[in-house]
């Protein structure tokens, strides 16, 4: 985690898509990021997935969607590193340029779901095992296609992924991301939260700020973000805590207070629920990589 590689992919406007099968003894590529989007399908392998500030196990059948400039890497289970092991790491990697079909995605209504999914991928997306047999089939066939057939097949993949309701956001939000929004009502609300999430924010305070009563605001916020106000604020606090933990300059107690948690026990419980590990273990694992 101390050293992160800025990978330069050979993708251009003349060749915006790079697709290939992979077959390794184990994953070896280090912690890295790149400006291109990346879809990874694991057909064989188990291990640990590091995406943003998330650390979780992965299994055969999983599909991940990594957004532009989001740090990530995959670590095979130890058994794959054994010389005697006959196990293999197999799957498909799809990489495509950041501005892929930018005009169509931004302005054509047919691409609204795909546009929303691309925005969600800033934090990484996970498509669970068995979420869609059609998606796995489309991904598995894509490396065998060429030219326009490969391009239309890829669009079918994006369409199928954008319609899967079971997809899950992997990493907690990056606080800088929310400052890039425009001037809509939800953007103003998120901008307010972004400036105040480390202090107590009362529901009546933020609902009056948005010119709605508390009940209407709760419905509105959940519809727009997919989370309750409380859980959204906790996710932002944990995202900030992850950054402070990786800086390795403050104690966990200091970070708990800095991020707005009233007690360290509440911080530890909330952090583990969102990030998957207690703060101390998260710091140890990430700084060791």
DRENPA-479467 format. One record per residue (C-alpha): x, y, z. Coordinates in steps of 0.25 Angstrom, whole numbers, padded with zeros to 4 digits, always signed. Last residue first. Example, Ala and Ser with C-alpha at 12.3 -4.5 7.8 and 13.67 -1.06 7.14 Angstrom:
# DRENPA-479467
+0055-0004+0029
+0049-0018+0031
//
This chain:
# DRENPA-479467
+0004-0018+0004
+0007-0016+0019
+0001-0003+0020
-0012-0008+0016
-0013-0020+0025
-0008-0013+0038
-0017-0001+0036
-0029-0009+0033
-0026-0018+0046
-0025-0005+0055
-0038+0000+0049
-0046-0013+0051
-0049-0020+0038
-0060-0021+0027
-0060-0006+0023
-0074-0003+0026
-0077-0011+0038
-0063-0011+0044
-0063+0004+0043
-0076+0005+0050
-0072-0004+0062
-0059+0002+0063
-0064+0017+0063
-0075+0013+0073
-0065+0007+0082
-0056+0020+0080
-0067+0029+0085
-0074+0041+0080
-0070+0039+0066
-0067+0052+0058
-0056+0048+0048
-0045+0055+0057
-0050+0048+0069
-0049+0034+0064
-0035+0038+0057
-0030+0042+0070
-0034+0029+0077
-0028+0021+0065
-0015+0029+0067
-0010+0039+0057
+0001+0040+0047
-0001+0026+0039
-0005+0034+0026
-0012+0021+0023
-0021+0022+0036
-0024+0036+0032
-0029+0032+0018
-0038+0021+0024
-0044+0030+0034
-0048+0040+0023
-0056+0028+0017
-0061+0024+0030
-0067+0038+0032
-0073+0038+0019
-0079+0024+0021
-0085+0029+0034
-0091+0041+0028
-0098+0032+0017
-0103+0023+0028
-0109+0034+0036
-0115+0041+0024
-0122+0027+0020
-0115+0021+0007
-0119+0019-0007
-0114+0033-0011
-0126+0040-0018
-0137+0031-0013
-0132+0031+0001
-0130+0046+0001
-0144+0049-0004
-0151+0040+0006
-0143+0045+0018
-0146+0060+0013
-0161+0057+0012
-0161+0052+0026
-0152+0064+0032
-0160+0075+0025
-0154+0081+0012
-0146+0094+0009
-0133+0087+0007
-0127+0095+0019
-0139+0091+0027
-0136+0077+0024
-0122+0078+0028
-0125+0085+0042
-0137+0076+0045
-0129+0064+0043
-0118+0069+0052
-0103+0068+0047
-0093+0065+0058
-0079+0069+0054
-0070+0061+0044
-0080+0062+0033
-0080+0077+0032
-0074+0081+0019
-0077+0069+0011
-0091+0069+0017
-0094+0083+0011
-0088+0078-0002
-0097+0066-0002
-0110+0075+0001
-0106+0085-0010
-0104+0073-0020
-0117+0067-0016
-0124+0080-0019
-0117+0082-0032
-0105+0091-0034
-0094+0083-0040
-0086+0071-0034
-0071+0071-0033
-0070+0074-0018
-0076+0060-0016
-0064+0053-0021
-0054+0060-0012
-0060+0052+0000
-0057+0038-0006
-0069+0030-0004
-0067+0016+0003
-0062+0005-0006
-0070-0007-0012
-0083-0001-0017
-0092-0013-0019
-0099-0019-0031
-0112-0026-0028
-0121-0017-0037
-0115-0022-0050
-0120-0013-0061
-0107-0005-0063
-0099-0018-0064
-0107-0023-0075
-0106-0010-0083
-0091-0010-0081
-0090-0024-0085
-0098-0021-0098
-0089-0009-0101
-0077-0019-0100
-0084-0028-0110
-0086-0017-0120
-0072-0013-0119
-0067-0028-0121
-0076-0030-0133
-0071-0017-0138
-0056-0021-0139
-0054-0035-0133
-0060-0045-0124
-0054-0057-0116
-0050-0048-0105
-0065-0044-0103
-0070-0058-0101
-0067-0059-0086
-0073-0045-0083
-0086-0048-0091
-0088-0062-0084
-0085-0056-0070
-0095-0045-0072
-0106-0054-0077
-0104-0063-0065
-0107-0051-0056
-0105-0049-0041
-0100-0064-0040
-0088-0059-0032
-0089-0045-0028
-0087-0032-0036
-0078-0023-0029
-0076-0008-0032
-0064+0001-0030
-0065+0015-0023
-0064+0023-0036
-0072+0011-0042
-0085+0018-0037
-0083+0029-0047
-0081+0019-0058
-0094+0012-0053
-0102+0025-0054
-0097+0027-0069
-0101+0013-0072
-0115+0015-0067
-0116+0028-0074
-0111+0023-0088
-0124+0022-0095
-0126+0037-0091
-0115+0041-0100
-0107+0053-0095
-0096+0049-0086
-0094+0034-0090
-0095+0038-0105
-0085+0049-0104
-0075+0041-0096
-0075+0029-0105
-0063+0024-0096
-0057+0036-0089
-0050+0028-0078
-0044+0018-0088
-0048+0003-0087
-0042-0009-0080
-0048-0023-0080
-0041-0034-0073
-0046-0048-0074
-0044-0060-0064
-0034-0070-0059
-0025-0072-0047
-0020-0086-0047
-0019-0098-0037
-0009-0109-0039
-0001-0105-0026
+0012-0111-0024
+0020-0098-0025
+0010-0092-0015
+0006-0078-0018
-0008-0082-0021
-0010-0088-0007
-0007-0074-0001
-0020-0069-0006
-0019-0059-0018
-0017-0044-0016
-0025-0035-0025
-0022-0020-0027
-0028-0007-0027
-0027+0008-0027
-0038+0016-0033
-0033+0025-0045
-0045+0022-0054
-0055+0012-0048
-0054-0002-0045
-0065-0012-0049
-0064-0025-0042
-0070-0039-0046
-0070-0051-0037
-0072-0065-0042
-0060-0071-0035
-0059-0064-0021
-0054-0051-0015
-0051-0048-0001
-0052-0033+0004
-0043-0021+0007
-0049-0008+0004
-0042+0006+0004
-0041+0007-0011
-0042-0007-0016
-0034-0018-0010
-0040-0032-0013
-0035-0044-0005
-0034-0058-0011
-0041-0069-0018
-0039-0074-0033
-0046-0078-0045
-0056-0071-0054
-0053-0057-0048
-0058-0046-0057
-0051-0033-0057
-0057-0020-0063
-0048-0008-0064
-0050+0007-0066
-0038+0015-0071
-0030+0026-0063
-0021+0015-0057
-0019+0011-0043
-0009+0001-0036
-0006-0008-0024
+0003-0019-0030
+0001-0029-0041
+0004-0043-0037
-0009-0051-0037
-0006-0066-0036
-0003-0077-0045
-0008-0069-0057
-0019-0070-0068
-0025-0057-0073
-0034-0055-0085
-0034-0042-0092
-0041-0029-0096
-0036-0015-0099
-0045-0005-0104
-0043+0010-0108
-0035+0006-0120
-0034+0019-0129
-0038+0028-0117
-0026+0021-0110
-0023+0010-0100
-0009+0005-0097
-0010+0005-0082
-0001+0013-0074
-0002+0008-0059
+0000+0018-0048
+0007+0009-0038
+0004+0011-0023
+0015+0009-0013
+0012+0009+0002
+0000+0000+0000
//
